[in-house]
Amino acid sequence: MKRHATAIWNGALSDGKGEITTQSGALDHHGYSFKARFEDESGKSGTNPEELLAAAHAGCFAMQLSHFLAENGTPADELKARAVVAVEQVDGGFEVKSSAITLEAKVPGIEDAKFQELAKTAKEGCPISKALGAIEVTLDAKLV
């Protein structure tokens, strides 16, 4: 299986702008810029690579955990996963340093210890977590 996305960038870094289009069409010439990536903490001026990485990580983790929960005979009613990707300035450049997943889960009939075990296994086993092996990946999971 292969998936693709296309990014087009015009201009210099700080005053240029770009657009991203994904194979699925979920993003279709969606804008991104230096401001959206490094200056706009509200996140309202466009997407950026780190936001897309966070979306991929949260989605991958939730899918992996849903599989494990179903295999356990305790399918989830809802998994609300959020990933926060942290970028820091290092040696004149920027590095992705971590991805922190928080999870609120509605899973009838499961004990917390088993839930925590499956959530940890999902965090370690989802393909995006594996791809992020060079950074810290944390998980805060709770049943609600």
C-alpha positions as protocol buffer text, in pm:
chain_id: "A"
residue {
  index: 1
  type: MET
  ca { x: 0 y: 0 z: 0 }
}
residue {
  index: 2
  type: LYS
  ca { x: 126 y: 345 z: -86 }
}
residue {
  index: 3
  type: ARG
  ca { x: -33 y: 684 z: -22 }
}
residue {
  index: 4
  type: HIS
  ca { x: 76 y: 1019 z: -154 }
}
residue {
  index: 5
  type: ALA
  ca { x: 49 y: 1390 z: -103 }
}
residue {
  index: 6
  type: THR
  ca { x: 189 y: 1678 z: -304 }
}
residue {
  index: 7
  type: ALA
  ca { x: 330 y: 2001 z: -165 }
}
residue {
  index: 8
  type: ILE
  ca { x: 396 y: 2304 z: -383 }
}
residue {
  index: 9
  type: TRP
  ca { x: 598 y: 2594 z: -238 }
}
residue {
  index: 10
  type: ASN
  ca { x: 650 y: 2934 z: -399 }
}
residue {
  index: 11
  type: GLY
  ca { x: 895 y: 3196 z: -276 }
}
residue {
  index: 12
  type: ALA
  ca { x: 1141 y: 3216 z: 8 }
}
residue {
  index: 13
  type: LEU
  ca { x: 1084 y: 3056 z: 346 }
}
residue {
  index: 14
  type: SER
  ca { x: 959 y: 3349 z: 552 }
}
residue {
  index: 15
  type: ASP
  ca { x: 745 y: 3523 z: 290 }
}
residue {
  index: 16
  type: GLY
  ca { x: 658 y: 3235 z: 59 }
}
residue {
  index: 17
  type: LYS
  ca { x: 349 y: 3023 z: 64 }
}
residue {
  index: 18
  type: GLY
  ca { x: 249 y: 2676 z: -33 }
}
residue {
  index: 19
  type: GLU
  ca { x: -35 y: 2435 z: -82 }
}
residue {
  index: 20
  type: ILE
  ca { x: -82 y: 2071 z: -1 }
}
residue {
  index: 21
  type: THR
  ca { x: -302 y: 1823 z: -185 }
}
residue {
  index: 22
  type: THR
  ca { x: -362 y: 1470 z: -60 }
}
residue {
  index: 23
  type: GLN
  ca { x: -449 y: 1162 z: -258 }
}
residue {
  index: 24
  type: SER
  ca { x: -786 y: 1132 z: -82 }
}
residue {
  index: 25
  type: GLY
  ca { x: -878 y: 1492 z: -153 }
}
residue {
  index: 26
  type: ALA
  ca { x: -917 y: 1564 z: 218 }
}
residue {
  index: 27
  type: LEU
  ca { x: -672 y: 1846 z: 153 }
}
residue {
  index: 28
  type: ASP
  ca { x: -713 y: 2003 z: -189 }
}
residue {
  index: 29
  type: HIS
  ca { x: -472 y: 2289 z: -254 }
}
residue {
  index: 30
  type: HIS
  ca { x: -482 y: 2362 z: 119 }
}
residue {
  index: 31
  type: GLY
  ca { x: -259 y: 2654 z: 214 }
}
residue {
  index: 32
  type: TYR
  ca { x: 40 y: 2650 z: 442 }
}
residue {
  index: 33
  type: SER
  ca { x: 305 y: 2910 z: 522 }
}
residue {
  index: 34
  type: PHE
  ca { x: 590 y: 3010 z: 751 }
}
residue {
  index: 35
  type: LYS
  ca { x: 342 y: 3204 z: 964 }
}
residue {
  index: 36
  type: ALA
  ca { x: 112 y: 2901 z: 996 }
}
residue {
  index: 37
  type: ARG
  ca { x: 407 y: 2685 z: 1094 }
}
residue {
  index: 38
  type: PHE
  ca { x: 611 y: 2905 z: 1326 }
}
residue {
  index: 39
  type: GLU
  ca { x: 422 y: 3220 z: 1426 }
}
residue {
  index: 40
  type: ASP
  ca { x: 46 y: 3159 z: 1452 }
}
residue {
  index: 41
  type: GLU
  ca { x: -6 y: 2969 z: 1776 }
}
residue {
  index: 42
  type: SER
  ca { x: -385 y: 2978 z: 1719 }
}
residue {
  index: 43
  type: GLY
  ca { x: -339 y: 2748 z: 1421 }
}
residue {
  index: 44
  type: LYS
  ca { x: -599 y: 2936 z: 1218 }
}
residue {
  index: 45
  type: SER
  ca { x: -382 y: 3069 z: 934 }
}
residue {
  index: 46
  type: GLY
  ca { x: -334 y: 2733 z: 760 }
}
residue {
  index: 47
  type: THR
  ca { x: -194 y: 2390 z: 820 }
}
residue {
  index: 48
  type: ASN
  ca { x: 168 y: 2287 z: 865 }
}
residue {
  index: 49
  type: PRO
  ca { x: 370 y: 1966 z: 854 }
}
residue {
  index: 50
  type: GLU
  ca { x: 366 y: 1921 z: 1232 }
}
residue {
  index: 51
  type: GLU
  ca { x: -13 y: 1953 z: 1250 }
}
residue {
  index: 52
  type: LEU
  ca { x: -44 y: 1692 z: 977 }
}
residue {
  index: 53
  type: LEU
  ca { x: 198 y: 1466 z: 1164 }
}
residue {
  index: 54
  type: ALA
  ca { x: -11 y: 1506 z: 1480 }
}
residue {
  index: 55
  type: ALA
  ca { x: -328 y: 1417 z: 1288 }
}
residue {
  index: 56
  type: ALA
  ca { x: -160 y: 1110 z: 1140 }
}
residue {
  index: 57
  type: HIS
  ca { x: -32 y: 998 z: 1478 }
}
residue {
  index: 58
  type: ALA
  ca { x: -364 y: 1042 z: 1659 }
}
residue {
  index: 59
  type: GLY
  ca { x: -553 y: 865 z: 1383 }
}
residue {
  index: 60
  type: CYS
  ca { x: -310 y: 576 z: 1356 }
}
residue {
  index: 61
  type: PHE
  ca { x: -301 y: 521 z: 1732 }
}
residue {
  index: 62
  type: ALA
  ca { x: -682 y: 526 z: 1763 }
}
residue {
  index: 63
  type: MET
  ca { x: -720 y: 274 z: 1483 }
}
residue {
  index: 64
  type: GLN
  ca { x: -455 y: 43 z: 1630 }
}
residue {
  index: 65
  type: LEU
  ca { x: -612 y: 56 z: 1976 }
}
residue {
  index: 66
  type: SER
  ca { x: -961 y: -6 z: 1837 }
}
residue {
  index: 67
  type: HIS
  ca { x: -829 y: -326 z: 1681 }
}
residue {
  index: 68
  type: PHE
  ca { x: -674 y: -445 z: 2007 }
}
residue {
  index: 69
  type: LEU
  ca { x: -988 y: -362 z: 2204 }
}
residue {
  index: 70
  type: ALA
  ca { x: -1207 y: -554 z: 1960 }
}
residue {
  index: 71
  type: GLU
  ca { x: -971 y: -853 z: 1973 }
}
residue {
  index: 72
  type: ASN
  ca { x: -1002 y: -838 z: 2352 }
}
residue {
  index: 73
  type: GLY
  ca { x: -1382 y: -865 z: 2323 }
}
residue {
  index: 74
  type: THR
  ca { x: -1429 y: -509 z: 2452 }
}
residue {
  index: 75
  type: PRO
  ca { x: -1484 y: -288 z: 2147 }
}
residue {
  index: 76
  type: ALA
  ca { x: -1474 y: 84 z: 2212 }
}
residue {
  index: 77
  type: ASP
  ca { x: -1781 y: 304 z: 2191 }
}
residue {
  index: 78
  type: GLU
  ca { x: -1548 y: 600 z: 2132 }
}
residue {
  index: 79
  type: LEU
  ca { x: -1177 y: 675 z: 2130 }
}
residue {
  index: 80
  type: LYS
  ca { x: -1086 y: 1044 z: 2139 }
}
residue {
  index: 81
  type: ALA
  ca { x: -713 y: 1062 z: 2070 }
}
residue {
  index: 82
  type: ARG
  ca { x: -519 y: 1388 z: 2050 }
}
residue {
  index: 83
  type: ALA
  ca { x: -154 y: 1414 z: 1956 }
}
residue {
  index: 84
  type: VAL
  ca { x: 51 y: 1724 z: 2029 }
}
residue {
  index: 85
  type: VAL
  ca { x: 370 y: 1743 z: 1825 }
}
residue {
  index: 86
  type: ALA
  ca { x: 636 y: 1970 z: 1975 }
}
residue {
  index: 87
  type: VAL
  ca { x: 888 y: 2151 z: 1758 }
}
residue {
  index: 88
  type: GLU
  ca { x: 1185 y: 2327 z: 1912 }
}
residue {
  index: 89
  type: GLN
  ca { x: 1459 y: 2549 z: 1777 }
}
residue {
  index: 90
  type: VAL
  ca { x: 1792 y: 2366 z: 1795 }
}
residue {
  index: 91
  type: ASP
  ca { x: 2128 y: 2490 z: 1664 }
}
residue {
  index: 92
  type: GLY
  ca { x: 1977 y: 2750 z: 1432 }
}
residue {
  index: 93
  type: GLY
  ca { x: 1716 y: 2512 z: 1292 }
}
residue {
  index: 94
  type: PHE
  ca { x: 1404 y: 2334 z: 1409 }
}
residue {
  index: 95
  type: GLU
  ca { x: 1347 y: 1975 z: 1520 }
}
residue {
  index: 96
  type: VAL
  ca { x: 1039 y: 1772 z: 1603 }
}
residue {
  index: 97
  type: LYS
  ca { x: 1114 y: 1667 z: 1960 }
}
residue {
  index: 98
  type: SER
  ca { x: 806 y: 1478 z: 2077 }
}
residue {
  index: 99
  type: SER
  ca { x: 452 y: 1361 z: 2017 }
}
residue {
  index: 100
  type: ALA
  ca { x: 228 y: 1343 z: 2322 }
}
residue {
  index: 101
  type: ILE
  ca { x: -92 y: 1143 z: 2285 }
}
residue {
  index: 102
  type: THR
  ca { x: -384 y: 1197 z: 2521 }
}
residue {
  index: 103
  type: LEU
  ca { x: -679 y: 963 z: 2503 }
}
residue {
  index: 104
  type: GLU
  ca { x: -1028 y: 968 z: 2646 }
}
residue {
  index: 105
  type: ALA
  ca { x: -1195 y: 634 z: 2586 }
}
residue {
  index: 106
  type: LYS
  ca { x: -1542 y: 493 z: 2632 }
}
residue {
  index: 107
  type: VAL
  ca { x: -1491 y: 118 z: 2650 }
}
residue {
  index: 108
  type: PRO
  ca { x: -1766 y: -76 z: 2824 }
}
residue {
  index: 109
  type: GLY
  ca { x: -1668 y: -383 z: 3023 }
}
residue {
  index: 110
  type: ILE
  ca { x: -1291 y: -336 z: 3041 }
}
residue {
  index: 111
  type: GLU
  ca { x: -1078 y: -312 z: 3353 }
}
residue {
  index: 112
  type: ASP
  ca { x: -841 y: -15 z: 3366 }
}
residue {
  index: 113
  type: ALA
  ca { x: -528 y: -231 z: 3392 }
}
residue {
  index: 114
  type: LYS
  ca { x: -614 y: -421 z: 3073 }
}
residue {
  index: 115
  type: PHE
  ca { x: -709 y: -95 z: 2900 }
}
residue {
  index: 116
  type: GLN
  ca { x: -374 y: 62 z: 2993 }
}
residue {
  index: 117
  type: GLU
  ca { x: -188 y: -247 z: 2869 }
}
residue {
  index: 118
  type: LEU
  ca { x: -366 y: -239 z: 2532 }
}
residue {
  index: 119
  type: ALA
  ca { x: -323 y: 137 z: 2498 }
}
residue {
  index: 120
  type: LYS
  ca { x: 52 y: 108 z: 2563 }
}
residue {
  index: 121
  type: THR
  ca { x: 81 y: -173 z: 2310 }
}
residue {
  index: 122
  type: ALA
  ca { x: -108 y: 38 z: 2054 }
}
residue {
  index: 123
  type: LYS
  ca { x: 118 y: 338 z: 2118 }
}
residue {
  index: 124
  type: GLU
  ca { x: 426 y: 128 z: 2062 }
}
residue {
  index: 125
  type: GLY
  ca { x: 287 y: -66 z: 1768 }
}
residue {
  index: 126
  type: CYS
  ca { x: 105 y: 179 z: 1546 }
}
residue {
  index: 127
  type: PRO
  ca { x: 300 y: 242 z: 1223 }
}
residue {
  index: 128
  type: ILE
  ca { x: 324 y: 618 z: 1282 }
}
residue {
  index: 129
  type: SER
  ca { x: 466 y: 566 z: 1633 }
}
residue {
  index: 130
  type: LYS
  ca { x: 723 y: 332 z: 1483 }
}
residue {
  index: 131
  type: ALA
  ca { x: 810 y: 591 z: 1219 }
}
residue {
  index: 132
  type: LEU
  ca { x: 858 y: 846 z: 1497 }
}
residue {
  index: 133
  type: GLY
  ca { x: 1120 y: 632 z: 1668 }
}
residue {
  index: 134
  type: ALA
  ca { x: 1371 y: 918 z: 1678 }
}
residue {
  index: 135
  type: ILE
  ca { x: 1152 y: 1127 z: 1911 }
}
residue {
  index: 136
  type: GLU
  ca { x: 983 y: 1085 z: 2247 }
}
residue {
  index: 137
  type: VAL
  ca { x: 629 y: 948 z: 2221 }
}
residue {
  index: 138
  type: THR
  ca { x: 418 y: 964 z: 2537 }
}
residue {
  index: 139
  type: LEU
  ca { x: 67 y: 849 z: 2624 }
}
residue {
  index: 140
  type: ASP
  ca { x: -185 y: 963 z: 2882 }
}
residue {
  index: 141
  type: ALA
  ca { x: -488 y: 733 z: 2849 }
}
residue {
  index: 142
  type: LYS
  ca { x: -801 y: 731 z: 3062 }
}
residue {
  index: 143
  type: LEU
  ca { x: -1139 y: 569 z: 3059 }
}
residue {
  index: 144
  type: VAL
  ca { x: -1431 y: 810 z: 3076 }
}
